[in-house]
Amino acid sequence: MRVPPIVTVCLLVPALGLVAVLCGCSGGARKPSADQNAAQAGPEKADRAQKTLGDDRRVAVSELSPADKQEIARAWRQFQTHSPLWRISLRSLVERGGAAPYVLSENLFRHFFKASTRNDKAEIDRVASSVRVIGEPAAAYFAKPLVEDLVPLGKPVVAEVTNPENPEERIKKTFHHFQIDDLTRRDAARVLAAIGPPAVPTLASDKVLRLARPSGRRYAAIALGKIGDDAAVAALAGLLETATDWQDRAAAVKGLGAALEKNPSARAPLERAAQDQDAFVRKKAGEALAGRMRLPF
């Protein structure tokens, strides 16, 4: 069960800063996840992934003209107020390219994190619907939580939190990172699945599918299965053949089971999985082949 958010964040910087930093966000503090406790087993692998995933995607907002900044800010207000004009403005900005899709992706991730903290599925779906229009520029933003336990903020955020020594008192605290738990990873994978084929190269990369946190790479496998194109199936088949952890192979089977509904090429690797050395993987392969696979999102 998700722990209710205990942090109310008040951003001290505008949405459009000097740089649109990957995964700058605002949201609540979280309790440590199971993956955080397990991270000590392989910090070198995790650190390598954390330092490289999307870190080359800093976009200088200074490249935007004052008119562009105003248009992006106006579009973002439309999203926040549920205006029907948001879809029109979003498509226009995405088609224009440049920094705008990245700035909007950052803003959408910020909104997503708060929605995930509240377990607000309707808002997560609204984010997913928007990033589907943005496509590939949004993929690395939402893949970052699959890899990291702590997502760094572009700038420190001052928040009011409950005083641990006096639950009835609120105190101010400065945050430099936001904590990611497994439910946030699930929600991020759900958004990535909504992006569709443009997200496959990111999801199938070693940084995510092999070096991410355990739950992160397993949710990535489900997202690949939800997308289900040939590239996604090939990535899942590769994971099934090479993963030494039976839980990773089981996740690959679940993803292939999801893909089988739309892509018959998923059947052959599932039939191989039915002969896996692990009984649980064999069971899941049988369920997938019979069309009885249950997925977390």
C-alpha positions in Angstrom: 0.0 0.0 0.0 1.3 3.4 -0.9 2.3 5.7 2.0 0.3 9.0 1.9 2.4 11.9 0.8 3.8 13.9 3.7 5.4 16.7 1.8 3.7 19.8 0.3 6.1 21.3 -2.3 6.4 24.9 -3.1 8.6 25.5 -6.1 10.9 28.5 -5.9 11.7 28.6 -9.6 9.4 29.0 -12.6 8.7 26.0 -14.9 10.9 27.5 -17.5 14.4 27.9 -16.0 17.7 28.4 -17.6 18.0 24.8 -18.6 15.3 22.1 -19.0 17.1 19.5 -16.9 16.1 15.9 -17.4 13.5 14.9 -14.8 13.4 18.1 -12.8 10.2 17.5 -10.8 8.3 18.2 -7.7 6.4 15.8 -5.4 6.3 14.1 -2.1 9.0 12.3 -0.1 8.7 8.5 -0.1 9.6 5.6 2.1 12.6 3.5 0.9 11.6 0.9 -1.6 12.6 -2.7 -1.7 15.0 -1.9 -4.6 16.6 0.8 -2.5 17.4 -1.6 0.2 18.7 -4.1 -2.3 20.8 -1.5 -4.2 23.9 -2.1 -2.0 24.3 -5.5 -3.8 25.3 -3.9 -7.0 26.0 -0.1 -6.7 28.5 0.0 -9.5 26.1 -1.2 -12.1 23.4 1.1 -10.9 25.7 4.1 -10.7 26.8 3.6 -14.3 23.2 3.6 -15.5 22.2 6.5 -13.3 25.0 8.7 -14.6 24.4 8.1 -18.3 20.6 7.7 -18.9 19.4 10.8 -20.5 22.2 13.0 -19.1 23.0 14.2 -22.6 19.5 15.7 -23.0 20.0 19.0 -21.3 18.2 21.6 -23.5 19.2 25.2 -23.2 16.0 27.2 -22.8 18.0 30.3 -23.8 17.6 28.9 -27.4 13.9 29.8 -27.1 12.8 33.2 -28.2 10.6 35.3 -25.8 7.6 34.5 -28.0 8.4 30.8 -27.8 8.6 31.0 -24.0 5.3 32.7 -23.8 3.7 30.2 -26.1 5.0 27.3 -24.0 3.9 28.9 -20.8 0.4 29.6 -22.3 0.2 25.9 -23.4 1.2 24.7 -20.0 -1.5 26.8 -18.4 -4.0 25.2 -20.8 -2.9 21.7 -19.5 -3.2 22.8 -15.9 -6.7 24.2 -16.4 -7.9 21.2 -18.6 -8.5 23.5 -21.5 -9.5 21.7 -24.8 -6.9 24.0 -26.5 -4.1 22.1 -24.9 -4.1 19.3 -27.5 -3.9 21.9 -30.3 -1.1 23.9 -28.7 0.8 20.7 -27.8 0.8 19.4 -31.3 1.9 22.7 -32.7 4.8 22.9 -30.3 5.9 19.3 -30.9 5.8 19.8 -34.7 7.9 22.9 -34.3 10.6 20.8 -32.5 13.6 22.4 -30.8 13.6 22.8 -27.1 9.8 22.9 -26.7 9.0 19.2 -26.5 11.7 18.7 -23.9 10.5 21.6 -21.7 7.0 20.2 -21.9 8.2 16.7 -21.1 9.9 18.1 -18.0 6.7 19.8 -16.9 4.7 16.7 -17.6 7.1 14.6 -15.5 6.7 17.1 -12.7 3.0 16.7 -12.9 3.2 13.0 -13.2 5.3 12.6 -10.1 2.8 14.5 -8.0 -0.1 12.4 -9.5 1.8 9.2 -8.8 2.4 10.3 -5.3 -1.4 10.7 -4.9 -2.1 7.5 -6.9 -4.2 9.7 -9.1 -4.8 7.4 -12.1 -6.8 9.9 -14.0 -4.0 12.5 -14.0 -1.4 9.8 -14.9 -3.6 8.9 -17.9 -3.7 12.6 -18.8 0.0 12.8 -18.7 0.3 9.5 -20.8 -2.1 10.9 -23.4 0.1 14.0 -23.7 3.5 12.3 -23.9 2.0 10.0 -26.6 1.9 13.2 -28.8 5.4 14.2 -27.8 6.9 10.8 -28.5 10.6 10.1 -28.2 11.7 13.3 -26.5 9.7 12.3 -23.4 11.0 8.7 -23.2 14.2 9.4 -21.2 12.4 11.6 -18.7 10.0 8.8 -17.8 12.6 6.0 -18.0 14.8 7.7 -15.4 12.7 6.5 -12.5 13.2 2.9 -13.7 16.9 3.3 -13.1 17.2 5.6 -10.1 16.1 5.6 -6.5 16.7 9.3 -6.2 15.9 11.6 -9.1 17.9 14.9 -8.8 16.1 18.2 -9.0 17.3 20.8 -11.3 17.3 23.2 -8.4 16.7 22.7 -4.7 13.1 22.8 -3.6 11.9 24.1 -0.2 8.9 22.1 1.2 6.8 22.1 4.3 6.9 18.7 6.0 5.6 17.3 9.2 8.0 17.8 12.1 9.1 14.3 13.2 9.4 15.5 16.8 5.9 17.1 16.8 3.4 15.6 14.3 1.1 18.6 14.7 3.8 21.1 13.6 5.0 21.9 10.0 8.6 22.8 9.3 10.5 23.8 6.2 13.0 21.5 4.6 15.2 21.8 1.5 15.1 18.8 -1.0 17.7 18.1 -3.6 16.2 14.8 -4.8 13.0 13.0 -4.9 12.7 9.4 -3.7 11.4 6.9 -6.2 9.5 3.8 -5.1 8.2 0.8 -7.0 4.7 2.2 -7.5 6.2 5.2 -9.2 8.2 2.9 -11.4 5.1 1.0 -12.3 3.3 4.3 -13.2 6.3 5.5 -15.2 6.3 2.3 -17.2 2.6 2.8 -17.9 3.4 6.2 -19.4 6.3 4.8 -21.4 4.0 2.1 -22.8 1.6 4.9 -23.9 4.4 6.6 -25.9 4.6 3.4 -28.0 7.3 2.4 -30.5 9.3 5.7 -30.1 10.0 4.5 -26.5 11.3 1.1 -27.4 15.0 2.1 -28.0 15.1 3.6 -24.5 13.2 0.7 -22.8 15.3 -1.9 -24.6 18.7 -0.2 -23.9 21.1 -1.9 -21.5 20.8 1.1 -19.2 17.2 0.2 -18.6 16.5 -3.5 -19.4 19.7 -4.8 -17.8 21.2 -2.2 -15.5 18.1 -0.6 -14.0 16.8 -1.4 -10.5 15.2 -4.9 -10.4 11.6 -3.7 -10.4 12.5 -1.0 -12.9 13.8 -3.5 -15.5 10.8 -5.8 -14.9 8.3 -3.0 -15.4 10.2 -2.0 -18.5 9.7 -5.5 -19.8 5.9 -5.1 -19.3 5.9 -1.8 -21.0 7.7 -3.4 -24.0 5.1 -6.1 -24.1 2.3 -3.5 -24.0 3.9 -1.8 -27.1 4.4 -5.2 -28.7 6.0 -4.3 -32.0 8.8 -6.4 -33.6 11.6 -4.4 -31.9 9.9 -4.8 -28.5 9.4 -8.5 -29.0 13.1 -8.9 -30.1 14.2 -7.1 -26.9 12.1 -9.3 -24.7 13.3 -12.4 -26.5 16.9 -11.3 -25.9 16.2 -10.7 -22.2 14.6 -14.1 -21.9 17.6 -15.8 -23.4 20.3 -13.9 -21.5 18.9 -13.1 -18.1 20.4 -15.1 -15.2 17.7 -14.0 -12.8 14.5 -16.1 -13.0 12.4 -13.0 -12.1 13.8 -11.1 -15.1 13.0 -14.1 -17.4 9.5 -14.2 -15.9 9.0 -10.5 -16.6 10.2 -11.1 -20.2 7.5 -13.8 -20.4 4.8 -11.5 -19.1 5.8 -8.9 -21.6 5.8 -11.5 -24.4 2.4 -12.6 -23.3 1.1 -9.0 -23.6 2.7 -8.7 -27.0 1.2 -12.0 -28.2 -2.2 -10.3 -28.4 -1.1 -8.2 -31.3 2.2 -9.7 -32.6 2.4 -13.5 -33.4 6.2 -13.4 -33.4 6.0 -13.5 -29.6 4.8 -17.1 -29.7 8.2 -18.7 -30.5 10.1 -17.3 -27.6 7.2 -18.1 -25.3 7.3 -21.7 -26.5 11.0 -21.8 -25.6 10.2 -20.3 -22.2 7.8 -23.2 -21.6 11.0 -25.3 -21.4 12.8 -22.9 -19.0 14.8 -24.5 -16.1 12.7 -22.5 -13.6 9.2 -23.8 -12.7 7.7 -20.3 -12.2 8.9 -19.2 -15.6 7.5 -22.3 -17.2 4.1 -21.6 -15.5 4.0 -18.0 -16.7 4.9 -19.1 -20.2 2.0 -21.6 -20.1 -0.4 -18.8 -18.9 0.8 -16.5 -21.7 0.4 -19.0 -24.4 -3.1 -19.7 -23.1 -4.0 -16.0 -23.1 -4.4 -15.9 -19.3 -1.6 -13.5 -18.5 -2.3 -10.9 -15.7 -0.3 -7.7 -15.8 0.3 -4.9 -13.2 -0.9 -2.1 -15.6 
